[in-house]
Structures are given as C-alpha cells and as structure tokens.
C-alpha cells in the first residue's frame, strides 16, 4: 500500500530534507518514526531536496508499507504528530495510487523568501535582515529575465550532482507584505519594511533560490543593472552570480500535481 503524507517543517534544526551523514534531516526523522509505528523498515520519498535550515509548508512525500496497517489515516496522523519533534507537523496521511510519485509527478514547485529592512525582534527566525537601500522595480526587472526555460547553472551550488541544469521558471516577483504582528497587534512598521520574493518553476537546482535572491539584491543595491542576469546566465559560472542568502528565510511554499495543488 502506498501512502501520501502532507507535512510542514521548521528547517532550523535540520540539514535539509535529504538524509546526510552525521546531521539530522527531515527524511531520516520521518522514516524512523514511521518504521517504529508500522514495525517495519520504511523508506520515505519526498517532493525534492531542501537546503539546510530551509522551511516548508505543505511539503509532499510518499511511502510504501507491506504490513497490514492497524490505523485509520487520521489515527496515523495523530500518532505521527505525537512522536515527531516540534519542528515537524503532519497535516494529512492518505492512501494513494501505487503509481503516485511525490517527486517525479510534481509539475510545479514554489518557493518564497522573506526579507525585512529594519531590525525587528519578531522576524529574525524566518526572515533575512537586509538594511541596504533597494530598488524593487529594478529587482523585478531582473526577476523577469529568469522566466522561461534556461540553463541555471550559474545559480547552482558547485557539486550539486544534477544531470541537467535546465529549468523552466514560470514566475518570479518581489512584493511588499504586512506581517501579522503589524496587522493584528500594531507593531510600528513602515511601508516597504517587509518584502518577499516568490518564484515558481518545474524544478530547482541545489542552492538555486538562495543564489537568485542574492543576485537580485545586488541589482537592487545598484551594483548591477537588470540585464546582468542574462549575462551571468549565458556564462554559467557560479562565481559570477551574487552570494547565497541565509536559508532560514526560505520556504518551499507550494507544490502542484496534475490533479491537485498543495498551496
């Protein structure tokens, strides 16, 4: 029997989704708990790797079990949440078709990066403090040049191990937003203090989003013009692009399959 799991996680205590030597991962943690619960060795396949410290909302995974499952889906979800650490929560466990594949069946993935412009004690855990003046219009002009099917090797971590660096980006945009502690509790914030970058694609390379954000921030600071994006993409050298921004402010925020969206 194959099961689909929908979960969210705070990545701050983990090295990412994928199992790594001598570092805790989301995949390893989930597999251990499922193996204990089902009394058999369980392998969990996720929708994709996430970098160290990166978070996810409505992440999708699947696993197979040969055992006769003694729990209803809702009971299994409850038991998983009772055992898993506080940084991981399971929203859904449901039977799915034997041909469903959490990674290969995904048609679109979306990431969101959060940035705040002034010191804010309520944002540090999941947002990047960046105080340099920024031109958001120019950053969006640069982001537009990412859209389409391109070789994104200039944004890929060296040694990423991908067979191809070709990806299709569907959308990429910077926008302002208002955090809940401002809208609900009156924290004194200013217009433009809080920005988010949202990008969607059919696939992402290792470190790609963090490198893209760092590159667009250089454009926003006036170090380069928006056309610089195309120049570094044509050259394909990671050293030509901007520095990677911290992973704590990055969220895998949505996954689309042919028949359902997890957004």
Residue pairs with C-beta under 8 A, 6 or more apart in sequence:
1 64
1 65
1 69
1 95
2 62
2 63
2 64
2 95
2 96
2 97
2 98
2 100
3 62
3 63
3 64
3 65
3 73
3 93
3 94
3 95
3 96
4 60
4 61
4 62
4 92
4 93
4 94
4 95
4 96
4 100
4 102
5 30
5 44
5 60
5 61
5 62
5 63
5 90
5 92
5 93
6 58
6 59
6 60
6 90
6 91
6 92
6 262
7 30
7 56
7 58
7 59
7 61
7 88
7 89
7 90
7 91
8 55
8 56
8 57
8 58
8 59
8 88
8 89
8 91
9 26
9 55
9 56
9 59
9 87
9 88
9 89
10 55
10 86
10 87
10 88
11 26
11 50
11 52
11 53
11 54
11 55
11 56
11 87
11 247
11 248
12 53
12 55
12 87
12 125
12 248
13 24
13 85
13 87
14 23
14 24
14 25
14 26
14 29
14 52
14 53
14 87
15 23
15 24
15 25
15 52
16 25
16 26
16 49
16 50
16 51
16 52
16 53
16 54
17 25
17 26
17 27
17 46
17 48
17 49
17 50
17 56
17 59
18 25
18 27
18 46
18 49
19 25
19 27
19 28
19 31
23 52
26 46
26 50
26 88
27 44
27 46
27 61
29 84
29 85
29 88
30 44
30 61
30 84
30 88
31 42
31 43
31 44
31 63
33 80
33 83
33 84
34 42
34 44
34 63
34 80
35 41
35 42
36 83
37 71
37 76
37 79
37 80
37 83
38 65
38 67
38 69
39 67
40 65
40 66
40 67
42 63
42 64
42 65
43 63
43 64
44 61
44 62
44 63
45 61
45 62
45 63
45 101
45 102
45 103
46 59
46 60
46 61
46 102
46 103
47 59
47 60
47 61
47 102
47 103
47 106
47 109
47 252
47 255
48 103
48 106
48 109
48 203
48 204
48 252
49 206
50 56
50 59
50 252
51 206
51 207
51 210
51 247
51 250
52 247
53 246
53 247
53 248
54 247
54 248
54 250
54 251
54 252
55 126
55 248
55 250
55 251
55 252
56 251
56 252
56 253
57 251
57 252
57 253
57 254
58 91
58 253
58 254
58 255
58 262
58 263
59 252
59 255
59 262
60 102
60 106
60 255
60 257
60 262
61 102
62 96
62 100
62 101
62 102
69 76
71 79
73 92
73 93
73 94
73 95
74 93
76 93
77 90
77 91
77 92
77 93
80 90
80 93
81 89
81 90
84 90
105 257
105 258
106 255
106 256
106 257
107 202
107 256
107 257
107 258
108 170
108 200
108 201
108 202
108 254
108 255
108 256
109 200
109 201
109 202
109 203
109 204
109 252
109 254
109 255
109 256
110 198
110 199
110 200
110 252
110 253
110 254
110 255
110 256
110 263
111 198
111 199
111 200
111 204
111 209
111 250
111 251
111 252
111 253
112 196
112 197
112 198
112 250
112 251
112 253
113 128
113 196
113 197
113 198
113 209
113 210
113 213
113 245
113 249
113 250
113 251
114 123
114 126
114 127
114 128
114 194
114 195
114 196
114 249
114 251
115 127
115 128
115 129
115 130
115 194
115 195
115 196
115 197
115 213
115 249
116 123
116 127
116 128
116 129
116 130
116 193
116 194
116 195
117 129
117 130
117 131
117 134
117 192
117 193
117 194
117 195
118 129
118 131
118 189
118 190
118 193
119 129
120 127
120 129
120 187
120 189
120 193
122 179
122 181
122 187
123 129
123 179
123 194
125 248
126 248
126 249
126 251
127 194
127 248
127 249
128 245
128 246
128 248
128 249
130 217
132 217
132 220
132 221
133 221
134 195
134 217
134 220
134 221
135 219
135 220
135 221
135 222
136 174
136 176
136 192
136 195
136 220
138 219
138 220
138 222
138 225
138 226
139 174
139 216
139 217
139 219
139 220
139 226
140 173
140 174
141 219
141 226
142 215
142 216
142 219
142 226
142 228
142 229
143 172
143 173
143 174
143 197
143 199
143 216
144 172
144 226
145 226
145 227
145 229
145 230
145 233
146 169
146 172
146 199
146 212
146 229
147 169
147 170
147 171
147 172
148 168
148 169
149 166
149 167
149 168
150 166
150 167
150 169
150 233
151 165
151 166
151 233
151 236
152 165
152 166
152 167
152 205
152 208
152 233
153 165
153 205
153 236
153 238
154 211
154 232
154 233
154 235
154 236
154 237
154 238
154 240
154 241
155 205
155 207
155 208
155 211
155 212
155 215
155 238
155 241
156 162
156 165
156 205
156 206
156 207
156 208
156 211
156 238
157 205
157 206
157 207
157 211
157 238
157 244
158 238
160 205
160 206
160 207
161 206
162 205
162 206
165 205
165 236
167 201
167 202
167 203
167 204
167 205
167 208
168 201
168 202
168 203
169 199
169 200
169 201
170 200
170 201
170 202
171 198
171 199
171 200
172 197
172 198
172 199
172 200
172 212
173 197
173 198
173 199
174 195
174 196
174 197
174 216
175 195
175 196
175 198
176 191
176 192
176 194
176 195
176 196
177 194
177 195
177 196
178 189
178 194
179 187
179 189
179 194
181 187
182 188
182 189
182 194
197 213
197 216
198 253
199 209
199 212
200 254
207 244
209 250
210 244
210 245
210 246
210 247
210 250
211 238
211 241
211 242
211 243
211 244
213 245
213 250
214 241
214 242
214 243
214 244
214 245
215 228
215 229
215 232
215 241
215 242
216 229
216 242
217 242
217 245
218 224
218 228
218 242
219 225
219 226
219 228
219 229
231 240
232 240
232 241
253 263
254 261
254 262
254 263
255 261
255 262
255 263
256 262
256 263
